[in-house]
Amino acid sequence: MDFGGTAVTGVHVSCVAALRRYYGLAPGPVKVHEPYQMLGLVEDDLRAAMGIDVTGVFPRKTMFGSSATDWKEWNFRGLDVLVPTDFRIKTEPNGDILIYPEGDETAAPSGRMPMGSAFFDTIVRQPPIDDEKLDPADNLEEFGPISAEDLDHIERSVRAIAGSGYGVAASFGGTAFGDIALVPAPFLKNPKGIRDVTEWYISTRTRRGYIHSIFERQCELGIENLARIHQRIGHAVDCVFLCGTDFGTQTSSFCSVPTFRELWFPYYKRVNDWVHANTAWKCFKHSCGSVERFFESFIEAGFDIINPVQCSAAGMEPGELKRKYGSRLVFWGGGVDTQKTLPFGTPRQVREEVLRRCEIFAPGGGFVFNSIHNLQAGTPVENIAAMLDAVHQFNGVSHV
């Protein structure tokens, strides 16, 4: 079971605080290790209380470009939390909160948390586009050789959990081809190139040569960086979260299978082939939505793990997924619906759904229990506890 091991299997900081109170753990501000989604750090004591089997290795910098190594206190709408030292914000008269890239208040803000929301939305900062002057290098500004500082951080993080007995999911970054959360570059002060979300999607159709040029160089750099990381840490992690590009919507997909195979598949396959040829790591792919149509291509490209297994989306019926792909893919997620059941159901309804999903996905292995994406703000702690208790019940484990 995984909660908190990656940025797509995480727990909102308000839920982490609520769980700590529920289990009677030491009080104190929770660290917001990823401010973009306001994810709280699941510390060892809470991991043990919840009965989690997985821990994570995270990048040194957050989605807003600040280093998550030093901390300061912040009152998040009544909840005292810890945020990175370079977390710098401005509250507007209407209550919206603006955040600055790299903590630089002289730059234009790159994120907005609307009043009443519990996480940040990216502010798109798209310079005027002149197709005659478009340079793929502009969209590659955030990709480059991994720094010695980042390598040291990864090595320290891995050493800190060595011998812990937990499965280790690592997020190194650099291999997310066209992840729409990253395209606007909220971590850069002055992003250039194509950064508007709509314009990027249009470009996958109208500027494919440009996109291929970006992906080609990103792929080269990504593999070079993975090689340098592997030299430092060896086989000390179990899987690596390689890409979070979403290909599905609630009812359909963002592109056709032929488009996927032309534009993304070659680069995924090169990265995954390198990982499998040179490491013992497993390759983790995140894609929300109705994505069953891509599963054969994901498998052929070398992905071992699929997340979040959005069973509420069209064509994502759990039993059929397990029947068709259960021997070839690990389902990391799909354990309970986070759109309706977990946030709005009763503890009994949560328990029943969790047990049904475990009965479907667990036989024969290849299942890491997680909710469908992160645990969101406002989820009743009693429902989260009911979910965890149901997993332990299914596993025949007495967990207190």
RACORRA-V424938 format. One record per residue. N is the residue number from 0. RES is the residue in three letters. PSI is psi in whole degrees, -180 to 180 (NA if undefined). OMEGA is omega in radians with two decimals (999 if undefined). D_LAST is the distance of its C-alpha to the last C-alpha in Angstrom with 2 decimals. Layout:
n:res:psi:omega:d_last
N:RES:PSI:OMEGA:D_LAST
N:RES:PSI:OMEGA:D_LAST
//
This chain:
n:res:psi:omega:d_last
0:MET:140:-3.11:15.62
1:ASP:125:2.87:17.32
2:PHE:116:3.13:17.10
3:GLY:3:-3.08:19.39
4:GLY:-22:3.12:21.22
5:THR:175:3.11:24.54
6:ALA:-3:3.10:26.52
7:VAL:6:3.03:26.25
8:THR:33:-2.96:22.49
9:GLY:-173:-3.06:21.67
10:VAL:126:3.12:20.13
11:HIS:145:-3.04:22.50
12:VAL:-35:3.13:22.36
13:SER:-34:3.10:21.93
14:CYS:-37:3.08:18.77
15:VAL:-45:3.13:17.40
16:ALA:-41:-3.14:18.34
17:ALA:-39:3.12:16.80
18:LEU:-38:3.10:13.37
19:ARG:-41:3.08:13.63
20:ARG:-42:-3.09:14.54
21:TYR:-41:-3.10:11.86
22:TYR:4:3.08:9.04
23:GLY:33:-3.13:11.54
24:LEU:166:-3.10:12.73
25:ALA:130:3.13:16.33
26:PRO:171:3.12:18.83
27:GLY:158:-3.11:21.75
28:PRO:137:3.09:23.58
29:VAL:141:3.09:22.01
30:LYS:129:3.01:24.34
31:VAL:95:-3.04:26.09
32:HIS:-18:3.03:26.71
33:GLU:96:-3.05:28.61
34:PRO:-27:-3.09:30.61
35:TYR:-48:3.10:32.28
36:GLN:4:-3.11:29.23
37:MET:50:-3.14:27.58
38:LEU:134:3.13:24.54
39:GLY:146:3.12:22.06
40:LEU:126:3.07:20.93
41:VAL:105:-3.09:17.29
42:GLU:170:-3.05:16.93
43:ASP:-40:-3.09:15.06
44:ASP:-39:3.11:12.44
45:LEU:-38:3.09:11.69
46:ARG:-43:3.12:12.05
47:ALA:-42:-3.13:9.35
48:ALA:-36:-3.13:6.89
49:MET:-18:-3.11:8.36
50:GLY:35:-3.11:8.55
51:ILE:146:-3.09:12.29
52:ASP:-7:-2.98:14.90
53:VAL:143:2.98:17.94
54:THR:168:-3.01:19.52
55:GLY:156:2.96:22.97
56:VAL:122:-3.02:26.38
57:PHE:157:3.08:28.27
58:PRO:160:3.14:31.97
59:ARG:-33:-3.08:33.33
60:LYS:152:3.13:34.75
61:THR:179:3.12:33.44
62:MET:-17:3.09:35.11
63:PHE:14:2.98:37.36
64:GLY:5:3.13:38.54
65:SER:151:-3.12:36.99
66:SER:126:-3.13:35.29
67:ALA:58:-3.13:31.54
68:THR:-29:3.08:31.75
69:ASP:151:-2.91:32.73
70:TRP:155:3.03:31.26
71:LYS:160:-3.11:32.43
72:GLU:147:3.07:31.07
73:TRP:138:3.07:31.78
74:ASN:109:-3.11:31.15
75:PHE:88:3.10:30.23
76:ARG:50:3.08:31.38
77:GLY:-11:3.14:29.61
78:LEU:122:3.09:26.61
79:ASP:125:-3.13:27.10
80:VAL:171:3.00:26.39
81:LEU:134:3.13:27.75
82:VAL:160:3.09:30.23
83:PRO:148:-3.08:32.50
84:THR:-36:-3.13:35.51
85:ASP:13:3.03:37.93
86:PHE:104:-3.09:36.21
87:ARG:131:-2.99:39.28
88:ILE:169:2.99:39.70
89:LYS:132:3.09:42.14
90:THR:124:-3.13:41.45
91:GLU:164:-3.11:44.22
92:PRO:-30:-3.13:45.77
93:ASN:2:3.12:44.01
94:GLY:-8:3.06:40.57
95:ASP:147:3.13:40.18
96:ILE:125:3.09:38.85
97:LEU:143:3.11:40.78
98:ILE:147:-3.02:39.56
99:TYR:140:3.13:41.92
100:PRO:133:-3.12:41.88
101:GLU:18:-3.13:41.30
102:GLY:17:-3.08:41.27
103:ASP:105:-3.09:45.06
104:GLU:-4:3.03:46.23
105:THR:-13:3.09:49.72
106:ALA:163:3.06:48.52
107:ALA:139:3.12:48.01
108:PRO:148:-3.08:44.43
109:SER:0:3.12:42.52
110:GLY:151:3.12:39.67
111:ARG:129:2.98:39.38
112:MET:104:-3.12:36.48
113:PRO:152:3.07:38.09
114:MET:129:-3.12:37.53
115:GLY:-12:3.10:34.64
116:SER:171:-3.10:33.15
117:ALA:11:3.09:30.03
118:PHE:171:-3.07:31.28
119:PHE:146:2.91:34.64
120:ASP:146:3.10:37.33
121:THR:138:2.96:39.80
122:ILE:116:-3.12:43.29
123:VAL:126:3.12:45.69
124:ARG:82:-3.05:48.47
125:GLN:114:3.02:50.93
126:PRO:160:3.09:54.29
127:PRO:139:-3.10:57.30
128:ILE:123:3.01:57.51
129:ASP:107:-3.03:60.78
130:ASP:-29:-3.13:60.55
131:GLU:-19:-3.10:63.41
132:LYS:2:3.14:61.50
133:LEU:131:-3.12:58.01
134:ASP:120:3.14:56.78
135:PRO:-27:3.13:53.62
136:ALA:-28:3.13:53.16
137:ASP:-35:3.10:52.29
138:ASN:4:3.12:49.19
139:LEU:8:-3.07:48.34
140:GLU:-36:-3.08:48.24
141:GLU:-4:-3.13:44.48
142:PHE:134:3.14:44.66
143:GLY:179:3.09:46.01
144:PRO:136:-3.14:45.43
145:ILE:140:-3.07:42.08
146:SER:159:3.07:42.62
147:ALA:-35:3.13:42.09
148:GLU:-42:3.12:39.78
149:ASP:-39:3.07:37.55
150:LEU:-44:3.12:37.64
151:ASP:-42:3.14:36.67
152:HIS:-46:3.14:33.73
153:ILE:-45:-3.13:32.45
154:GLU:-44:3.12:32.97
155:ARG:-43:-3.12:31.15
156:SER:-42:-3.13:28.17
157:VAL:-43:3.13:28.02
158:ARG:-35:-3.08:28.48
159:ALA:-26:-3.12:25.66
160:ILE:4:3.12:23.09
161:ALA:134:3.12:25.00
162:GLY:9:-3.11:23.13
163:SER:-19:-3.08:19.69
164:GLY:-5:3.11:18.80
165:TYR:151:2.88:18.27
166:GLY:145:-3.05:20.75
167:VAL:118:3.04:23.21
168:ALA:121:-3.07:24.85
169:ALA:140:3.07:27.93
170:SER:103:-3.08:30.06
171:PHE:-27:-3.12:33.47
172:GLY:166:3.03:35.60
173:GLY:-9:-3.09:39.23
174:THR:20:3.10:39.04
175:ALA:97:-3.07:38.29
176:PHE:106:3.08:41.62
177:GLY:26:3.07:42.44
178:ASP:119:-2.98:38.95
179:ILE:-17:3.03:40.03
180:ALA:-25:-3.07:37.52
181:LEU:-25:-3.09:39.30
182:VAL:-45:-3.14:42.90
183:PRO:-9:3.05:43.59
184:ALA:63:3.11:42.46
185:PRO:-10:3.14:40.82
186:PHE:-9:3.14:40.53
187:LEU:146:-3.14:44.34
188:LYS:-36:-3.05:46.75
189:ASN:71:-3.06:49.58
190:PRO:142:3.13:48.64
191:LYS:175:-3.13:51.60
192:GLY:-151:-3.14:52.23
193:ILE:112:-3.05:50.67
194:ARG:-14:3.08:47.67
195:ASP:135:-3.06:47.89
196:VAL:-49:-3.14:45.39
197:THR:-43:-3.11:48.05
198:GLU:-35:3.12:50.60
199:TRP:-47:3.13:48.28
200:TYR:-40:3.08:47.68
201:ILE:-39:-3.08:51.44
202:SER:-28:3.09:52.07
203:THR:-16:3.07:50.13
204:ARG:-43:-2.97:53.00
205:THR:-17:-3.11:55.97
206:ARG:48:-3.03:55.39
207:ARG:-33:3.09:53.81
208:GLY:-41:3.10:55.85
209:TYR:-46:-3.14:54.44
210:ILE:-43:3.10:50.84
211:HIS:-40:3.14:51.52
212:SER:-39:3.09:52.92
213:ILE:-50:-3.08:49.76
214:PHE:-37:-3.13:47.45
215:GLU:-50:-3.12:49.71
216:ARG:-40:3.10:49.62
217:GLN:-40:3.13:45.92
218:CYS:-46:3.13:45.26
219:GLU:-49:-3.13:47.40
220:LEU:-40:-3.12:45.71
221:GLY:-45:3.14:42.22
222:ILE:-41:3.10:42.90
223:GLU:-42:-3.13:44.57
224:ASN:-39:3.08:41.58
225:LEU:-38:3.12:39.10
226:ALA:-41:3.14:41.38
227:ARG:-38:3.08:41.35
228:ILE:-44:-3.12:37.56
229:HIS:-35:3.08:37.31
230:GLN:-32:-3.12:39.77
231:ARG:-41:-2.94:37.41
232:ILE:-10:3.13:34.00
233:GLY:-135:-3.07:34.95
234:HIS:26:-2.98:32.34
235:ALA:-4:3.04:29.38
236:VAL:156:-3.06:27.89
237:ASP:-38:3.10:26.91
238:CYS:159:-3.14:28.23
239:VAL:126:3.11:30.33
240:PHE:103:-2.98:30.34
241:LEU:-35:-3.03:34.09
242:CYS:137:3.12:35.04
243:GLY:18:3.13:33.82
244:THR:124:3.14:37.11
245:ASP:132:3.10:36.61
246:PHE:-4:-3.07:39.05
247:GLY:155:2.96:37.93
248:THR:-174:3.12:38.16
249:GLN:-34:-3.03:36.66
250:THR:-12:-3.05:39.61
251:SER:-149:-3.11:41.45
252:SER:163:3.13:41.76
253:PHE:-19:-3.14:43.34
254:CYS:169:3.09:45.69
255:SER:165:3.06:47.01
256:VAL:-44:3.09:46.01
257:PRO:-39:3.10:49.46
258:THR:-44:3.09:48.96
259:PHE:-45:-3.06:45.55
260:ARG:-28:3.08:47.16
261:GLU:-43:-2.91:50.03
262:LEU:-34:-3.08:48.34
263:TRP:-41:-3.00:44.80
264:PHE:-46:-3.07:44.60
265:PRO:-36:-3.08:46.91
266:TYR:-40:3.03:44.96
267:TYR:-46:-3.07:41.53
268:LYS:-40:3.13:42.94
269:ARG:-44:3.13:44.46
270:VAL:-50:-3.11:41.27
271:ASN:-39:3.11:39.11
272:ASP:-40:3.11:41.83
273:TRP:-46:-3.14:41.90
274:VAL:-47:-3.09:38.13
275:HIS:-31:-3.11:38.24
276:ALA:-24:-2.97:41.39
277:ASN:-9:-3.07:40.32
278:THR:174:3.01:36.56
279:ALA:8:-3.11:33.54
280:TRP:152:2.97:31.86
281:LYS:151:-3.01:31.09
282:CYS:122:-3.00:32.58
283:PHE:124:3.11:30.46
284:LYS:128:3.03:32.31
285:HIS:132:2.98:31.23
286:SER:115:3.11:33.36
287:CYS:167:2.92:32.55
288:GLY:-162:-3.08:34.40
289:SER:90:-2.98:36.52
290:VAL:12:3.14:36.91
291:GLU:-34:-3.13:37.01
292:ARG:-21:-3.12:40.73
293:PHE:-7:-2.98:40.00
294:PHE:-42:3.12:37.56
295:GLU:-40:3.11:40.37
296:SER:-39:3.07:41.69
297:PHE:-45:-3.13:38.30
298:ILE:-46:3.13:38.00
299:GLU:-33:3.12:41.62
300:ALA:-12:3.05:41.11
301:GLY:9:3.09:38.45
302:PHE:137:3.13:35.16
303:ASP:-25:-2.96:32.28
304:ILE:137:3.05:29.58
305:ILE:139:-3.13:29.92
306:ASN:148:0.10:27.89
307:PRO:7:3.13:26.99
308:VAL:68:-3.03:28.25
309:GLN:86:-3.04:29.32
310:CYS:-15:3.12:29.42
311:SER:-10:-3.14:30.89
312:ALA:160:-3.09:34.01
313:ALA:136:3.07:37.11
314:GLY:13:-3.08:37.19
315:MET:46:-3.13:33.51
316:GLU:124:-2.99:32.60
317:PRO:-47:-3.09:29.44
318:GLY:-41:3.12:30.90
319:GLU:-39:3.11:34.13
320:LEU:-46:3.14:32.54
321:LYS:-43:-3.11:30.55
322:ARG:-43:-3.02:33.71
323:LYS:-32:-2.96:36.05
324:TYR:-3:-3.02:34.09
325:GLY:-24:3.12:30.95
326:SER:-5:-3.05:32.71
327:ARG:-14:3.13:33.95
328:LEU:143:2.94:31.40
329:VAL:127:3.06:27.71
330:PHE:110:-3.11:26.27
331:TRP:84:-3.04:24.03
332:GLY:-164:3.13:23.09
333:GLY:5:-2.99:24.16
334:GLY:-31:3.12:20.69
335:VAL:145:-3.11:21.31
336:ASP:131:3.13:24.35
337:THR:3:3.06:24.32
338:GLN:-33:-3.08:27.75
339:LYS:-62:-2.94:27.05
340:THR:-55:-3.02:23.90
341:LEU:-46:-3.12:21.14
342:PRO:-28:-2.97:23.13
343:PHE:-8:3.12:25.04
344:GLY:-178:3.06:23.44
345:THR:162:3.07:21.24
346:PRO:-36:3.12:17.52
347:ARG:-43:3.12:18.92
348:GLN:-39:3.09:21.38
349:VAL:-50:-3.11:18.89
350:ARG:-46:-3.10:16.76
351:GLU:-42:-3.14:20.08
352:GLU:-41:3.12:21.43
353:VAL:-46:-3.13:18.50
354:LEU:-39:3.11:18.65
355:ARG:-44:-3.12:22.43
356:ARG:-39:3.10:22.42
357:CYS:-40:3.11:20.14
358:GLU:-30:-3.14:22.53
359:ILE:-51:-2.95:25.42
360:PHE:-27:-2.99:24.50
361:ALA:-37:-3.05:22.32
362:PRO:131:-3.14:24.88
363:GLY:0:3.14:26.74
364:GLY:-168:-3.14:24.52
365:GLY:32:-3.14:25.63
366:PHE:121:2.98:22.76
367:VAL:115:-3.07:20.44
368:PHE:130:2.97:18.33
369:ASN:154:3.03:19.20
370:SER:173:3.10:20.54
371:ILE:93:-3.06:24.31
372:HIS:-171:-2.97:24.96
373:ASN:153:2.97:23.24
374:LEU:121:-2.98:20.96
375:GLN:157:3.06:23.72
376:ALA:143:3.12:24.29
377:GLY:-6:3.09:24.02
378:THR:125:-3.12:21.17
379:PRO:133:-3.11:19.20
380:VAL:-30:3.10:15.73
381:GLU:-34:3.11:14.76
382:ASN:-39:3.09:16.20
383:ILE:-44:3.12:14.41
384:ALA:-39:3.11:10.98
385:ALA:-39:3.08:12.59
386:MET:-50:-3.12:13.79
387:LEU:-43:3.14:10.64
388:ASP:-38:-3.13:9.10
389:ALA:-39:3.10:12.57
390:VAL:-45:3.14:12.73
391:HIS:-37:3.09:9.80
392:GLN:-46:-3.13:11.53
393:PHE:-39:-3.12:14.78
394:ASN:-5:-3.13:13.86
395:GLY:31:-3.09:12.83
396:VAL:132:3.02:9.56
397:SER:107:-3.05:6.73
398:HIS:129:3.13:3.79
399:VAL:NA:999:0.00
//
